[in-house]
Amino acid sequence: MINPYKRSDIFKCNSSGHEKFGHKVSAYYVLRVKKCYPQGCLYFKWFCQLLNKGKTCKRGYKHVGKKCFGCKYYYDEKINNQPVLTISEVEYNEFLDSMDEFEDWLDSINQKNLNIEGKIQTVKPALSKTIQNESSRLRLYGFFIHFDEAFIDRIHWEDHCYAFIYPDFQQKYKFAPGDKIDFRARVELDNGRLVFKKINSIEFLEKSNKRTWDNTDALIARHTAFPFDNQHQKCLHCQYGMLIDVTDKSAPKWERGRELICLKSVTHPKDCIFHIEEKLVDLVESCPE
């Protein structure tokens, strides 16, 4: 079984907000979050003639908001976006059938503790970003353990999935890439991703003894992480690149999104050497003594 929610080959949307994703959007976002197919979505974008020209607002505001209604410098623009289907109608109907099957399975395991087994691909700090008063803050609230596949009871899950753990759990067990573990947990959906939560009864089937994150390293990375404007595939697949949830409280209406950051402070993917370093480390560790 794979995750139909995370498929990004079903729709494309020309909205400016999706430029950094190459205008590709997940099926979960279109069908379950925005619910904008096939009718599209309509919204109004607010502007100020003074702020657009770099001038100062007569009332002292720095952003356009509801208090600007009625001001002679205020105007809005109606935006209409329409997701486009990138597959045939037959393929789309087959996709909808697979999504119904997936949702039925999720309902059947809701609130149940299940036996799960998987081999860890990466361990990354779980960070969230808040923008407020022209400043931003990164918060560490745990760690995400990433699996390429897993066995969930009798189901072979052949897709990405994650286990969320709190910092004290990582300090205790020191989960690392290459570890093969067996545990019990609840399966939940988080922004379309499959996430294992409240994990317990942990057993290490294999221990890699590779380098891994601890709380100190994660707190240092929180202060040195560098954000990217676009989502580079090279960084998405790197153990030091990660997507974080962003809440912008400085906007007239709180805006939520995701941002790709580098935990090693590399400013551009072409300058990165850490993928080479990892290959060298793996080579050394695989050599007989």
Secondary structure as GFF3:
##gff-version 3
##sequence-region A 1 289
A	DSSP	three_ten_helix	4	6	.	.	.	ID=ss1
A	DSSP	beta_strand	11	12	.	.	.	ID=ss2
A	DSSP	three_ten_helix	16	21	.	.	.	ID=ss3
A	DSSP	beta_strand	24	25	.	.	.	ID=ss4
A	DSSP	alpha_helix	27	28	.	.	.	ID=ss5
A	DSSP	pi_helix	29	34	.	.	.	ID=ss6
A	DSSP	beta_strand	41	48	.	.	.	ID=ss7
A	DSSP	alpha_helix	49	52	.	.	.	ID=ss8
A	DSSP	three_ten_helix	66	68	.	.	.	ID=ss9
A	DSSP	beta_strand	74	81	.	.	.	ID=ss10
A	DSSP	beta_strand	84	85	.	.	.	ID=ss11
A	DSSP	alpha_helix	89	108	.	.	.	ID=ss12
A	DSSP	beta_strand	113	132	.	.	.	ID=ss13
A	DSSP	beta_strand	135	147	.	.	.	ID=ss14
A	DSSP	beta_strand	150	152	.	.	.	ID=ss15
A	DSSP	beta_strand	155	157	.	.	.	ID=ss16
A	DSSP	beta_strand	161	165	.	.	.	ID=ss17
A	DSSP	alpha_helix	167	173	.	.	.	ID=ss18
A	DSSP	beta_strand	180	190	.	.	.	ID=ss19
A	DSSP	beta_strand	193	206	.	.	.	ID=ss20
A	DSSP	alpha_helix	215	224	.	.	.	ID=ss21
A	DSSP	beta_strand	226	227	.	.	.	ID=ss22
A	DSSP	alpha_helix	233	236	.	.	.	ID=ss23
A	DSSP	beta_strand	241	248	.	.	.	ID=ss24
A	DSSP	beta_strand	255	262	.	.	.	ID=ss25
A	DSSP	three_ten_helix	269	271	.	.	.	ID=ss26
A	DSSP	alpha_helix	274	286	.	.	.	ID=ss27
###
